[in-house]
């Protein structure tokens, strides 16, 4: 008989990934089919998960003598004192419970043990083995099922680890950050910068977000949620950082599975923000404007441009369909007016080339539209996109007096994101656990994000602060950029590919 040896640490992870993935899929199906699991205490669902896992291990070992993950990786689970005998049901149950509920200690114990046996094996008196492979020789597979399973599980483990710990790919879907970031930019988000956030929703199919690829099926179950925890980061969020975060307003989704948004951080915790005639002020001082910041401009011309001429302008000056504020130009006196989102540098080029008869600035109040802006209070009734604030950004540990104005300004934030058990907004009063409170101390930091395309951005002015636990990471690098309005090869924006984001 060939020599049997304990498998490497990484191969253990591969086999566990396969078995855990199968368990997660089964649990997602069960809990999504029976929604009451989301309403019961989390401890009940942890017990369900443990029971299902024990049954999984015992059934497969009893009838097949291995789990699917062990079979794919060519491993054997045996009694430590009888390496040819299968473990008993009791040993399997003990091993599973220790492995999945005390996994940090199991990982450490495998690292420090010379035989690469973890505390789950030692306590259950079992040993995981595989056929020894001579160094330098290719692993021998008994069938293609094992070879494919080994390769796929390896790819899933590596991709999941990199995506969770370090880099996550992201695509720019809207023009809210034009022209700093453009629709069709594919970028990497560096999660290590601000500290990697630990998973909050562990029951999720790897490498998915909200749906199974190509379907409308949920890829997760919120029956089990873990407390928020973030590893130490290399830096803290600073003013003007470009940040990826989970969209706070999706209150029906777990925090880590809300839609990813990307904006520029305008104000950090403790800052007071104010916008006067489009200029942002932080703590009373004018903030530096992004060099490619866009606003809507009124572009006048005596005669409406033909579609061919207008398309030629769009290509030459990188004006996209989503930069056009209205579907059709508006008649104004004897001229036609195009409302277009432009950067200051593009405006200068248009003026130099006399593309339009005249170009004038546009103010949001010209629309004569009433748009309720955050924080939806009587005090903020006349705020609008170009003239907004002043608004203080909550900071962890800071205490505010809850008079009528402050309850209106910060009540929804406390209700939705602070994590208090029972919060009620009773008119201009705030109750926590049934008791009226006259002051409140914030538990976490908040940030105020805005798009660089200031007149075409759904951001914190519309839906409110971004809590710290919603932060995903820092926008790091555009690795590919495609213009959907052009055909190949012009579609590829080579000058933007592999460009670091500042």
HUGIVEN-V487447 format. One record per pair of residues at least 6 apart in sequence whose C-alpha atoms are under 6 Angstrom apart, sorted by the first residue. I is the first residue (numbers start at 1). J is the second residue. Records with the same first field share a line. If there is no record, write none. Layout:
I->J + J
This chain:
3->131 + 132
4->129 + 130 + 131 + 132
5->129 + 130 + 132
6->128 + 129
7->130
14->153
15->69 + 70
18->69
19->69
24->203
28->221
31->37
37->223
38->223
42->224
54->93
58->89
60->66 + 67
72->146 + 149
75->129 + 130
76->128 + 129
77->127 + 128
78->85 + 86 + 87 + 126 + 127
79->85 + 87 + 126 + 127
80->125 + 126 + 127
91->124
94->124
95->120 + 124
98->120
99->120
106->118 + 119
109->118
110->116 + 117 + 118
121->127
165->196
166->190 + 191 + 192
167->188 + 189 + 190
168->188 + 189
169->187 + 188
170->186 + 187
171->185 + 186
172->183 + 184 + 185
173->183
174->183
175->183
176->451 + 453 + 456 + 457
177->451 + 452 + 453
178->453
179->292
180->292
184->481 + 482 + 483
185->481
186->478 + 479 + 480 + 481
187->477 + 478 + 479
188->476 + 477
189->473 + 474 + 475 + 476
190->473 + 474 + 476
191->473
192->233
193->233 + 234 + 235
194->233 + 235 + 236
195->230 + 231 + 232 + 233
196->230 + 231
197->230
198->229 + 230
200->225 + 226
201->225
203->220 + 221
204->219 + 220
205->219
210->218 + 219
211->217 + 218 + 219
212->219
239->265 + 266 + 267
240->264 + 265 + 266
241->264 + 265
242->263 + 264 + 475
243->262 + 263 + 474 + 475
244->261 + 262 + 472 + 473
245->260 + 261 + 470 + 471 + 472
246->258 + 259 + 260 + 261 + 470
247->258 + 259 + 261
263->449 + 450 + 451
264->449 + 450 + 451
265->448 + 449
266->448 + 449
267->447 + 448
268->447
269->393 + 394 + 395 + 445 + 446 + 447
270->393 + 394 + 395
271->392 + 393
272->282 + 283 + 391 + 392
273->281 + 282 + 390 + 391
274->280 + 281 + 388 + 389 + 390
275->281 + 387 + 388
276->387
277->386 + 387
278->386
280->286 + 287
281->287
292->343
293->343 + 452 + 453
294->341 + 342 + 343 + 453
295->341 + 342 + 454 + 455
296->340 + 341 + 362
297->339 + 340 + 360 + 361 + 362
298->338 + 339 + 359 + 360
299->337 + 338 + 359
300->336 + 337 + 356 + 357 + 358
301->335 + 336 + 356 + 357
302->335 + 336
304->336
323->340 + 341
324->340
325->339 + 340
329->337 + 338
330->336 + 337
373->461 + 462
374->461 + 462 + 463 + 464
375->409
377->408
394->446
395->445
396->442 + 443 + 444 + 445
397->441 + 442
398->441 + 442
399->440 + 441
400->439 + 440
401->439
402->438 + 439
404->428
407->428
415->423
422->432 + 433
423->431 + 432
424->430 + 431
430->436
431->437
445->468
446->465 + 466 + 467 + 468
447->465 + 466
448->460 + 465
449->460
450->459
451->457
476->501
477->499 + 500 + 501
478->497 + 498 + 499
479->497 + 498
480->497
481->493 + 497
482->491 + 492 + 493
483->491
